[in-house]
Each structure stands twice: as C-alpha cells, then as structure tokens.
Amino acid sequence: MKLKSLSIVVLCAGLAACGGVDPNSPLGKRQALFKAMLKTSEDLGGMLRGRVPFDEQRFSEGAVKLDDLSRQPWQHFPQVKEEDDTSARDEVWQRQERFQQLAHDLEASTAALVEATTRKPLQPESLAAPVQRVEDACEACHQEFRAY
C-alpha cells in the first residue's frame, strides 16, 4: 500500500512538473517580469481611473518600479528562439531591430512617467497622458510581436 501511494505521489509530481515553465529559463524570467509590469501598470491605471484610491507616494513608487521593470525583459530574449511554449511570435527573432525599437519606446515612456511624478503635488489628470503613453507602448509591441 505504501509503495502504491508513493508511486501515485511521484507520478503526480512528475506530471505537475511537465506543465510548468522553469522559472530560471529565459521564458520563465520574461513571464515573471511581464507579470510584474502588468500588475504595477494596473495599479497605476487603477488609481487614475478611480478603481483604487489615489495615493501620491504609491503612485510615484509604482512609476519608478515600472520604469525599472521596463528595462529588464529584453535581456531574456535569446538570440535564437527557444523551444518553450512562448506567446512571442517568431517575428521577435526575425525582426530584432523593430523589436528593440519598441522596447526602447516603452523604456522612454516609463522614464517620462517617472519625470511626470517629480512635479508635486501630483494631479491624476496630469498623469493620465504619461500613463496612456506607457499603455500604448505596451500595446504596440503586443500587436506586432505577441501571439494571442
């Protein structure tokens, strides 16, 4: 009976491992960074759209965090597409110059958002345009390079 139970546990663990992404792989690292970017961006947008109470300090900190995160995923795109089940289109590797241009556009938009948070007191209406530019930069890259 113990052997049968142990066998079932080992089998379940093995099956669970097959379906996941290695968090230390380039894909796993990209996914973690993009999820953190999404969460941070949603928090900022939520403050501007009234879903979350506006907090000047949290907004400023979130802008800095988003700017930092926006500079990290690109190093985890290897020169050759990996065999993992990625949601990135093949064009990421075929059109590197354009991909890098859109990455730089995102970085510039997050830097501009941080700059906008230096003018105190923060007014949500003055932050709407910089946040929209960040969201537009994300969307532009997704339209060209993400397989939905």
Backbone as JSON Lines, residues from 0, in Angstrom:
{"i":0,"aa":"M","n":[0.82,-1.19,0.0],"ca":[0.0,0.0,0.0],"c":[0.87,1.26,0.0]}
{"i":1,"aa":"K","n":[1.94,1.27,0.81],"ca":[2.84,2.41,0.86],"c":[3.5,2.63,-0.49]}
{"i":2,"aa":"L","n":[3.89,1.54,-1.14],"ca":[4.54,1.64,-2.44],"c":[3.59,2.23,-3.47]}
{"i":3,"aa":"K","n":[2.33,1.82,-3.43],"ca":[1.33,2.34,-4.36],"c":[1.11,3.83,-4.11]}
{"i":4,"aa":"S","n":[1.01,4.25,-2.86],"ca":[0.82,5.67,-2.53],"c":[2.01,6.49,-2.97]}
{"i":5,"aa":"L","n":[3.21,5.98,-2.72],"ca":[4.42,6.66,-3.12],"c":[4.47,6.8,-4.64]}
{"i":6,"aa":"S","n":[4.09,5.77,-5.36],"ca":[4.09,5.79,-6.82],"c":[3.14,6.86,-7.34]}
{"i":7,"aa":"I","n":[1.97,6.98,-6.72],"ca":[0.99,7.98,-7.14],"c":[1.54,9.39,-6.9]}
{"i":8,"aa":"V","n":[2.17,9.6,-5.75],"ca":[2.72,10.92,-5.42],"c":[3.82,11.28,-6.43]}
{"i":9,"aa":"V","n":[4.71,10.34,-6.73],"ca":[5.79,10.59,-7.69],"c":[5.21,10.88,-9.07]}
{"i":10,"aa":"L","n":[4.22,10.14,-9.49],"ca":[3.6,10.35,-10.79],"c":[2.95,11.73,-10.86]}
{"i":11,"aa":"C","n":[2.22,12.1,-9.83],"ca":[1.57,13.42,-9.8],"c":[2.61,14.55,-9.84]}
{"i":12,"aa":"A","n":[3.67,14.39,-9.09],"ca":[4.73,15.4,-9.08],"c":[5.37,15.51,-10.46]}
{"i":13,"aa":"G","n":[5.58,14.38,-11.09],"ca":[6.17,14.38,-12.43],"c":[5.27,15.05,-13.44]}
{"i":14,"aa":"L","n":[3.99,14.78,-13.38],"ca":[3.04,15.4,-14.3],"c":[2.94,16.9,-14.05]}
{"i":15,"aa":"A","n":[2.97,17.3,-12.81],"ca":[2.9,18.73,-12.5],"c":[4.12,19.46,-13.04]}
{"i":16,"aa":"A","n":[5.26,18.84,-12.97],"ca":[6.48,19.46,-13.46],"c":[6.47,19.62,-14.97]}
{"i":17,"aa":"C","n":[5.8,18.74,-15.67],"ca":[5.76,18.8,-17.14],"c":[4.99,20.02,-17.64]}
{"i":18,"aa":"G","n":[3.98,20.47,-16.92],"ca":[3.13,21.53,-17.39],"c":[3.64,22.92,-17.08]}
{"i":19,"aa":"G","n":[4.63,23.06,-16.24],"ca":[5.09,24.38,-15.81],"c":[6.25,24.88,-16.64]}
{"i":20,"aa":"V","n":[6.55,26.14,-16.44],"ca":[7.69,26.77,-17.09],"c":[8.77,26.91,-16.03]}
{"i":21,"aa":"D","n":[9.98,26.54,-16.39],"ca":[11.11,26.67,-15.48],"c":[11.3,28.16,-15.17]}
{"i":22,"aa":"P","n":[11.16,28.56,-13.91],"ca":[11.28,29.99,-13.58],"c":[12.67,30.55,-13.84]}
{"i":23,"aa":"N","n":[13.66,29.68,-13.98],"ca":[15.03,30.13,-14.25],"c":[15.36,30.16,-15.73]}
{"i":24,"aa":"S","n":[14.42,29.71,-16.57],"ca":[14.64,29.75,-18.01],"c":[14.41,31.17,-18.51]}
{"i":25,"aa":"P","n":[14.92,31.49,-19.7],"ca":[14.64,32.83,-20.25],"c":[13.14,33.11,-20.33]}
{"i":26,"aa":"L","n":[12.35,32.11,-20.75],"ca":[10.91,32.29,-20.83],"c":[10.32,32.55,-19.45]}
{"i":27,"aa":"G","n":[10.73,31.79,-18.46],"ca":[10.23,31.97,-17.1],"c":[10.56,33.34,-16.55]}
{"i":28,"aa":"K","n":[11.76,33.81,-16.82],"ca":[12.18,35.13,-16.35],"c":[11.39,36.23,-17.05]}
{"i":29,"aa":"R","n":[11.2,36.08,-18.36],"ca":[10.39,37.07,-19.1],"c":[8.97,37.12,-18.56]}
{"i":30,"aa":"Q","n":[8.38,35.94,-18.39],"ca":[7.0,35.89,-17.91],"c":[6.86,36.57,-16.54]}
{"i":31,"aa":"A","n":[7.79,36.31,-15.65],"ca":[7.73,36.91,-14.31],"c":[7.84,38.43,-14.4]}
{"i":32,"aa":"L","n":[8.74,38.91,-15.24],"ca":[8.9,40.36,-15.38],"c":[7.68,41.0,-16.02]}
{"i":33,"aa":"F","n":[7.15,40.38,-17.06],"ca":[5.97,40.94,-17.71],"c":[4.75,40.93,-16.77]}
{"i":34,"aa":"K","n":[4.63,39.9,-15.96],"ca":[3.53,39.86,-14.99],"c":[3.69,40.97,-13.95]}
{"i":35,"aa":"A","n":[4.91,41.2,-13.51],"ca":[5.16,42.28,-12.55],"c":[4.86,43.64,-13.18]}
{"i":36,"aa":"M","n":[5.23,43.79,-14.46],"ca":[4.94,45.04,-15.16],"c":[3.42,45.25,-15.27]}
{"i":37,"aa":"L","n":[2.71,44.19,-15.62],"ca":[1.26,44.29,-15.76],"c":[0.62,44.68,-14.43]}
{"i":38,"aa":"K","n":[1.02,44.02,-13.36],"ca":[0.45,44.31,-12.03],"c":[0.72,45.76,-11.65]}
{"i":39,"aa":"T","n":[1.93,46.22,-11.85],"ca":[2.29,47.59,-11.49],"c":[1.52,48.59,-12.34]}
{"i":40,"aa":"S","n":[1.44,48.32,-13.62],"ca":[0.7,49.2,-14.54],"c":[-0.78,49.24,-14.19]}
{"i":41,"aa":"E","n":[-1.34,48.09,-13.86],"ca":[-2.76,48.04,-13.48],"c":[-3.01,48.84,-12.2]}
{"i":42,"aa":"D","n":[-2.08,48.79,-11.26],"ca":[-2.23,49.57,-10.03],"c":[-2.23,51.07,-10.34]}
{"i":43,"aa":"L","n":[-1.31,51.5,-11.21],"ca":[-1.24,52.92,-11.56],"c":[-2.5,53.35,-12.31]}
{"i":44,"aa":"G","n":[-2.89,52.57,-13.3],"ca":[-4.1,52.89,-14.04],"c":[-5.33,52.87,-13.17]}
{"i":45,"aa":"G","n":[-5.36,51.93,-12.22],"ca":[-6.49,51.86,-11.3],"c":[-6.61,53.11,-10.45]}
{"i":46,"aa":"M","n":[-5.48,53.67,-10.04],"ca":[-5.52,54.91,-9.26],"c":[-6.07,56.06,-10.1]}
{"i":47,"aa":"L","n":[-5.71,56.09,-11.37],"ca":[-6.17,57.19,-12.23],"c":[-7.62,57.02,-12.65]}
{"i":48,"aa":"R","n":[-8.09,55.79,-12.68],"ca":[-9.46,55.53,-13.14],"c":[-10.45,55.34,-12.0]}
{"i":49,"aa":"G","n":[-9.97,55.54,-10.77],"ca":[-10.86,55.51,-9.62],"c":[-11.16,54.12,-9.08]}
{"i":50,"aa":"R","n":[-10.5,53.08,-9.59],"ca":[-10.72,51.73,-9.06],"c":[-9.96,51.52,-7.76]}
{"i":51,"aa":"V","n":[-8.89,52.28,-7.6],"ca":[-8.04,52.22,-6.42],"c":[-7.87,53.66,-5.94]}
{"i":52,"aa":"P","n":[-7.94,53.91,-4.63],"ca":[-7.75,55.29,-4.16],"c":[-6.38,55.84,-4.59]}
{"i":53,"aa":"F","n":[-6.36,57.08,-5.05],"ca":[-5.11,57.7,-5.48],"c":[-4.26,57.98,-4.26]}
{"i":54,"aa":"D","n":[-3.01,57.53,-4.34],"ca":[-2.03,57.72,-3.28],"c":[-0.76,58.22,-3.95]}
{"i":55,"aa":"E","n":[-0.42,59.47,-3.72],"ca":[0.71,60.1,-4.39],"c":[2.01,59.32,-4.2]}
{"i":56,"aa":"Q","n":[2.29,58.91,-2.99],"ca":[3.53,58.18,-2.7],"c":[3.54,56.84,-3.42]}
{"i":57,"aa":"R","n":[2.45,56.09,-3.33],"ca":[2.37,54.78,-4.01],"c":[2.47,54.94,-5.52]}
{"i":58,"aa":"F","n":[1.86,55.99,-6.05],"ca":[1.92,56.21,-7.49],"c":[3.36,56.48,-7.93]}
{"i":59,"aa":"S","n":[4.03,57.36,-7.22],"ca":[5.43,57.68,-7.55],"c":[6.32,56.45,-7.46]}
{"i":60,"aa":"E","n":[6.15,55.68,-6.41],"ca":[6.93,54.45,-6.24],"c":[6.61,53.45,-7.35]}
{"i":61,"aa":"G","n":[5.35,53.35,-7.72],"ca":[4.95,52.46,-8.79],"c":[5.54,52.86,-10.13]}
{"i":62,"aa":"A","n":[5.6,54.17,-10.38],"ca":[6.19,54.65,-11.63],"c":[7.67,54.28,-11.71]}
{"i":63,"aa":"V","n":[8.38,54.46,-10.61],"ca":[9.81,54.1,-10.57],"c":[9.97,52.58,-10.76]}
{"i":64,"aa":"K","n":[9.12,51.81,-10.1],"ca":[9.19,50.35,-10.24],"c":[8.92,49.93,-11.68]}
{"i":65,"aa":"L","n":[7.91,50.52,-12.29],"ca":[7.57,50.19,-13.68],"c":[8.72,50.56,-14.61]}
{"i":66,"aa":"D","n":[9.34,51.7,-14.37],"ca":[10.48,52.11,-15.19],"c":[11.63,51.1,-15.06]}
{"i":67,"aa":"D","n":[11.89,50.67,-13.84],"ca":[12.94,49.67,-13.63],"c":[12.59,48.35,-14.33]}
{"i":68,"aa":"L","n":[11.37,47.9,-14.16],"ca":[10.93,46.64,-14.78],"c":[10.98,46.71,-16.3]}
{"i":69,"aa":"S","n":[10.67,47.88,-16.86],"ca":[10.6,48.01,-18.33],"c":[11.95,47.8,-19.0]}
{"i":70,"aa":"R","n":[13.02,47.86,-18.26],"ca":[14.36,47.71,-18.82],"c":[14.91,46.28,-18.7]}
{"i":71,"aa":"Q","n":[14.15,45.38,-18.09],"ca":[14.69,44.07,-17.78],"c":[14.33,42.91,-18.71]}
{"i":72,"aa":"P","n":[13.14,42.84,-19.28],"ca":[12.77,41.61,-20.0],"c":[13.62,41.32,-21.24]}
{"i":73,"aa":"W","n":[14.12,42.36,-21.87],"ca":[14.76,42.22,-23.18],"c":[16.01,41.34,-23.13]}
{"i":74,"aa":"Q","n":[16.7,41.35,-22.01],"ca":[17.9,40.52,-21.87],"c":[17.56,39.03,-21.83]}
{"i":75,"aa":"H","n":[16.29,38.7,-21.62],"ca":[15.88,37.3,-21.52],"c":[15.25,36.77,-22.82]}
{"i":76,"aa":"F","n":[15.46,37.5,-23.9],"ca":[15.09,37.0,-25.22],"c":[16.38,36.53,-25.88]}
{"i":77,"aa":"P","n":[16.63,35.21,-25.91],"ca":[17.87,34.72,-26.51],"c":[17.92,35.03,-28.0]}
{"i":78,"aa":"Q","n":[19.12,34.96,-28.56],"ca":[19.31,35.25,-29.97],"c":[18.51,34.31,-30.87]}
{"i":79,"aa":"V","n":[18.33,33.1,-30.42],"ca":[17.58,32.1,-31.18],"c":[16.37,31.7,-30.35]}
{"i":80,"aa":"K","n":[15.23,31.57,-31.01],"ca":[14.0,31.22,-30.3],"c":[14.16,29.87,-29.61]}
{"i":81,"aa":"E","n":[13.77,29.85,-28.33],"ca":[13.81,28.6,-27.59],"c":[12.61,27.75,-27.98]}
{"i":82,"aa":"E","n":[12.63,26.51,-27.57],"ca":[11.57,25.57,-27.92],"c":[10.39,25.63,-26.96]}
{"i":83,"aa":"D","n":[10.48,26.44,-25.91],"ca":[9.39,26.54,-24.95],"c":[8.13,27.08,-25.61]}
{"i":84,"aa":"D","n":[7.02,26.88,-24.94],"ca":[5.72,27.34,-25.43],"c":[5.57,28.83,-25.1]}
{"i":85,"aa":"T","n":[6.16,29.67,-25.91],"ca":[6.16,31.11,-25.69],"c":[4.99,31.76,-26.41]}
{"i":86,"aa":"S","n":[4.54,32.89,-25.9],"ca":[3.49,33.63,-26.59],"c":[4.09,34.7,-27.5]}
{"i":87,"aa":"A","n":[5.4,34.69,-27.63],"ca":[6.06,35.61,-28.56],"c":[6.05,35.01,-29.97]}
{"i":88,"aa":"R","n":[5.73,35.85,-30.92],"ca":[5.74,35.41,-32.32],"c":[7.17,35.24,-32.8]}
{"i":89,"aa":"D","n":[7.32,34.47,-33.86],"ca":[8.65,34.27,-34.46],"c":[9.28,35.59,-34.9]}
{"i":90,"aa":"E","n":[8.45,36.59,-35.18],"ca":[8.95,37.88,-35.64],"c":[9.87,38.56,-34.63]}
{"i":91,"aa":"V","n":[9.74,38.19,-33.35],"ca":[10.65,38.76,-32.34],"c":[12.09,38.47,-32.76]}
{"i":92,"aa":"W","n":[12.34,37.3,-33.25],"ca":[13.7,36.9,-33.62],"c":[14.01,37.27,-35.07]}
{"i":93,"aa":"Q","n":[13.0,37.42,-35.88],"ca":[13.22,37.74,-37.29],"c":[13.33,39.25,-37.54]}
{"i":94,"aa":"R","n":[12.73,40.04,-36.67],"ca":[12.72,41.49,-36.83],"c":[13.26,42.15,-35.56]}
{"i":95,"aa":"Q","n":[14.49,41.81,-35.21],"ca":[15.09,42.29,-33.97],"c":[15.18,43.81,-33.89]}
{"i":96,"aa":"E","n":[15.49,44.46,-34.98],"ca":[15.64,45.91,-34.95],"c":[14.32,46.58,-34.53]}
{"i":97,"aa":"R","n":[13.23,46.15,-35.12],"ca":[11.92,46.7,-34.78],"c":[11.54,46.36,-33.33]}
{"i":98,"aa":"F","n":[11.81,45.13,-32.93],"ca":[11.52,44.7,-31.57],"c":[12.28,45.57,-30.56]}
{"i":99,"aa":"Q","n":[13.55,45.81,-30.83],"ca":[14.36,46.64,-29.93],"c":[13.86,48.09,-29.93]}
{"i":100,"aa":"Q","n":[13.4,48.58,-31.08],"ca":[12.86,49.94,-31.15],"c":[11.64,50.07,-30.24]}
{"i":101,"aa":"L","n":[10.74,49.08,-30.3],"ca":[9.56,49.13,-29.45],"c":[9.91,48.98,-27.97]}
{"i":102,"aa":"A","n":[10.94,48.19,-27.67],"ca":[11.41,48.08,-26.28],"c":[11.92,49.43,-25.8]}
{"i":103,"aa":"H","n":[12.67,50.12,-26.64],"ca":[13.18,51.45,-26.26],"c":[12.03,52.46,-26.12]}
{"i":104,"aa":"D","n":[11.01,52.34,-26.95],"ca":[9.84,53.22,-26.83],"c":[9.17,53.03,-25.46]}
{"i":105,"aa":"L","n":[9.05,51.79,-25.04],"ca":[8.47,51.52,-23.72],"c":[9.34,52.13,-22.63]}
{"i":106,"aa":"E","n":[10.64,51.92,-22.71],"ca":[11.54,52.47,-21.71],"c":[11.45,54.0,-21.66]}
{"i":107,"aa":"A","n":[11.35,54.64,-22.83],"ca":[11.22,56.1,-22.86],"c":[9.9,56.55,-22.24]}
{"i":108,"aa":"S","n":[8.84,55.81,-22.49],"ca":[7.54,56.21,-21.93],"c":[7.51,56.02,-20.42]}
{"i":109,"aa":"T","n":[8.15,54.98,-19.89],"ca":[8.17,54.82,-18.44],"c":[9.08,55.87,-17.79]}
{"i":110,"aa":"A","n":[10.16,56.24,-18.47],"ca":[11.03,57.31,-17.95],"c":[10.26,58.63,-17.91]}
{"i":111,"aa":"A","n":[9.46,58.9,-18.93],"ca":[8.66,60.12,-18.96],"c":[7.61,60.11,-17.85]}
{"i":112,"aa":"L","n":[7.08,58.94,-17.54],"ca":[6.13,58.83,-16.43],"c":[6.81,59.16,-15.11]}
{"i":113,"aa":"V","n":[8.01,58.65,-14.91],"ca":[8.75,58.97,-13.68],"c":[8.99,60.47,-13.61]}
{"i":114,"aa":"E","n":[9.38,61.06,-14.72],"ca":[9.61,62.51,-14.77],"c":[8.34,63.27,-14.38]}
{"i":115,"aa":"A","n":[7.19,62.81,-14.86],"ca":[5.92,63.47,-14.55],"c":[5.6,63.4,-13.05]}
{"i":116,"aa":"T","n":[6.13,62.4,-12.37],"ca":[5.84,62.27,-10.93],"c":[6.73,63.17,-10.08]}
{"i":117,"aa":"T","n":[7.67,63.87,-10.7],"ca":[8.54,64.76,-9.93],"c":[7.9,66.12,-9.69]}
{"i":118,"aa":"R","n":[6.84,66.42,-10.41],"ca":[6.14,67.7,-10.26],"c":[5.04,67.55,-9.21]}
{"i":119,"aa":"K","n":[5.36,67.94,-7.99],"ca":[4.45,67.79,-6.85],"c":[3.62,69.04,-6.68]}
{"i":120,"aa":"P","n":[2.44,68.97,-6.13],"ca":[1.72,67.75,-5.8],"c":[1.22,67.09,-7.08]}
{"i":121,"aa":"L","n":[1.13,65.78,-7.02],"ca":[0.68,65.02,-8.19],"c":[-0.82,65.23,-8.39]}
{"i":122,"aa":"Q","n":[-1.16,65.44,-9.62],"ca":[-2.56,65.59,-10.01],"c":[-2.89,64.45,-10.98]}
{"i":123,"aa":"P","n":[-3.85,63.61,-10.63],"ca":[-4.18,62.48,-11.51],"c":[-4.42,62.88,-12.96]}
{"i":124,"aa":"E","n":[-5.06,64.02,-13.17],"ca":[-5.33,64.42,-14.56],"c":[-4.05,64.74,-15.34]}
{"i":125,"aa":"S","n":[-2.99,65.17,-14.67],"ca":[-1.73,65.44,-15.36],"c":[-0.92,64.16,-15.6]}
{"i":126,"aa":"L","n":[-1.3,63.08,-14.94],"ca":[-0.6,61.81,-15.1],"c":[-1.27,60.89,-16.13]}
{"i":127,"aa":"A","n":[-2.47,61.25,-16.53],"ca":[-3.22,60.4,-17.46],"c":[-2.5,60.22,-18.79]}
{"i":128,"aa":"A","n":[-1.97,61.28,-19.35],"ca":[-1.3,61.18,-20.65],"c":[-0.02,60.34,-20.57]}
{"i":129,"aa":"P","n":[0.84,60.56,-19.57],"ca":[2.03,59.69,-19.49],"c":[1.69,58.21,-19.27]}
{"i":130,"aa":"V","n":[0.67,57.93,-18.48],"ca":[0.27,56.54,-18.27],"c":[-0.28,55.97,-19.58]}
{"i":131,"aa":"Q","n":[-1.03,56.76,-20.32],"ca":[-1.57,56.3,-21.6],"c":[-0.44,55.99,-22.58]}
{"i":132,"aa":"R","n":[0.62,56.79,-22.57],"ca":[1.77,56.52,-23.46],"c":[2.43,55.19,-23.1]}
{"i":133,"aa":"V","n":[2.52,54.88,-21.82],"ca":[3.07,53.59,-21.39],"c":[2.16,52.47,-21.91]}
{"i":134,"aa":"E","n":[0.87,52.61,-21.69],"ca":[-0.07,51.58,-22.14],"c":[-0.03,51.42,-23.66]}
{"i":135,"aa":"D","n":[0.09,52.53,-24.39],"ca":[0.17,52.47,-25.84],"c":[1.45,51.77,-26.3]}
{"i":136,"aa":"A","n":[2.55,52.02,-25.6],"ca":[3.82,51.36,-25.95],"c":[3.72,49.85,-25.75]}
{"i":137,"aa":"C","n":[3.08,49.45,-24.66],"ca":[2.87,48.01,-24.42],"c":[2.02,47.41,-25.54]}
{"i":138,"aa":"E","n":[0.93,48.07,-25.84],"ca":[0.0,47.58,-26.86],"c":[0.65,47.49,-28.23]}
{"i":139,"aa":"A","n":[1.48,48.47,-28.59],"ca":[2.14,48.47,-29.9],"c":[3.02,47.23,-30.06]}
{"i":140,"aa":"C","n":[3.75,46.9,-29.02],"ca":[4.62,45.72,-29.08],"c":[3.79,44.45,-29.11]}
{"i":141,"aa":"H","n":[2.74,44.39,-28.31],"ca":[1.88,43.2,-28.31],"c":[1.24,42.99,-29.67]}
{"i":142,"aa":"Q","n":[0.82,44.05,-30.32],"ca":[0.18,43.93,-31.63],"c":[1.12,43.31,-32.65]}
{"i":143,"aa":"E","n":[2.38,43.68,-32.6],"ca":[3.33,43.17,-33.6],"c":[3.98,41.85,-33.22]}
{"i":144,"aa":"F","n":[4.18,41.62,-31.93],"ca":[5.07,40.52,-31.54],"c":[4.49,39.49,-30.6]}
{"i":145,"aa":"R","n":[3.27,39.64,-30.15],"ca":[2.72,38.67,-29.21],"c":[1.64,37.83,-29.9]}
{"i":146,"aa":"A","n":[1.73,36.54,-29.72],"ca":[0.72,35.62,-30.26],"c":[-0.34,35.42,-29.2]}
{"i":147,"aa":"Y","n":[-1.53,35.85,-29.48],"ca":[-2.63,35.73,-28.51],"c":[-3.32,34.4,-28.64]}
